[in-house]
């Protein structure tokens, strides 16, 4: 599944991320922070990226979630 994504991409592989992992859109650099959630899609704070609905897209540019980049844990 991840063969079509470049290194660092989420690609739909939940084993790459934890419940607090932040991910960044590769198109517009919007950061999804699970602690904040997503007001545009009405995703409550505390929702891990892996638990976002399949139809979820970047609230800034409509990019698919599979193309989001995994950010280093702080």
Buried (B, 14 or more C-beta within 10 A) or exposed (E): EBEEBEEBBBBBBEEBBEEEBBBBBBBEEBEBBBEBBBEEBEBEEEBBBBEBEEEBBBBEEEBBBBBBBBBEEE
